[in-house]
Amino acid sequence: MQKENRFSIGEIASLTGVTIRTLQYYDNIGLVPLEKDLVLLTKVLMNH
């Protein structure tokens, strides 16, 4: 089983080019719950 990396919101923002505020907005509207899906969000944003 592969260990999942955990990233901070700032790290995801840097990796994806999406602002922290935008990531917080996505969390607020329920698009991507940040606390639960940071790894998933990184994968999704890095592939688009």
Steps between C-alpha positions, in 0.01 A plus 500: 500500500639835396526777760310817406678833523325780684532855375413832657262733320796726422696213348204403282460860390867515403494166320186574300513875442159537668481763771439410863186713489368300203569173682315636803210601276486148355487369856226746601269403214565131555676446167803346668503464879861589576541324832396167353630516146825697476678215326209447260478874429870512417465211257195656332652846464838371381329306218309800359 
